Amino acid sequence: MDMSKTYIIEVGSESAGIVVRDRAGFRFFSASQRFSCLDGKLFRSAREAERAAKNRASSKKSTCPEFVKSLRRALPKLPF
């Protein structure tokens, strides 16, 4: 039996991303900026990735801390 290698992760009606099975586990690819902190992360199962996406969606923060840090590094210091 050939098991599926790709799963779509949705939280409510929002697409969080997909997970793709590889030799090490399930790699997450985000569908929106809201889930970017999960992008590239490896999970043991598709269900674990889904739980992480649900936890992210229920977080009160609108963006992932890693994304904010990368923006701060990328943007020049503004003189005000």
C-alpha positions in Angstrom: 0.0 0.0 0.0 1.4 3.4 -1.0 0.7 5.9 1.7 0.2 9.6 0.8 3.3 11.7 1.0 1.6 15.1 1.1 -1.1 16.5 3.4 -2.9 19.8 3.4 -3.1 21.4 6.9 -6.1 23.6 7.5 -7.1 25.4 10.7 -10.8 26.1 10.5 -11.3 27.5 7.0 -7.7 28.8 6.8 -5.0 27.0 4.9 -2.0 26.8 7.2 0.3 24.9 4.8 1.3 21.4 3.6 3.4 18.7 5.1 5.5 16.5 2.8 6.8 13.2 4.0 10.6 12.6 3.6 13.0 10.1 5.2 13.3 12.1 8.4 9.6 12.8 9.0 7.0 15.4 7.8 8.3 18.8 6.6 6.0 21.8 6.9 5.6 24.4 4.2 3.6 27.4 5.2 0.8 28.8 3.1 0.6 32.2 4.8 2.8 34.5 6.8 0.8 33.7 10.0 2.4 30.2 10.0 5.8 31.2 8.7 7.5 30.2 12.0 6.6 26.6 11.2 8.0 26.8 7.7 10.6 24.1 7.1 10.1 22.5 10.6 10.2 18.7 10.7 7.5 16.8 12.5 7.1 13.1 13.5 3.6 12.9 11.9 1.2 15.0 9.9 -1.0 15.0 13.0 1.8 16.6 15.1 2.1 19.3 12.4 -1.6 19.9 12.5 -1.5 20.4 16.3 1.4 22.9 15.9 -0.6 24.9 13.3 -3.7 24.9 15.6 -1.5 26.1 18.5 0.0 28.8 16.3 -3.5 29.9 15.1 -4.7 30.2 18.7 -1.7 32.3 19.7 -2.5 36.0 20.4 0.6 37.1 18.5 -0.3 38.0 14.9 3.2 37.1 13.5 5.8 34.6 14.4 8.7 35.9 16.5 11.3 34.5 14.0 9.6 36.5 11.2 9.8 39.7 13.1 13.4 39.2 13.9 14.3 38.5 10.3 12.5 41.7 9.3 14.4 43.8 11.8 17.7 42.4 10.4 16.7 43.0 6.8 15.3 46.5 7.2 17.8 49.4 7.6 17.6 51.4 10.8 15.3 54.3 10.2 16.5 57.8 11.4 13.6 58.7 13.6 
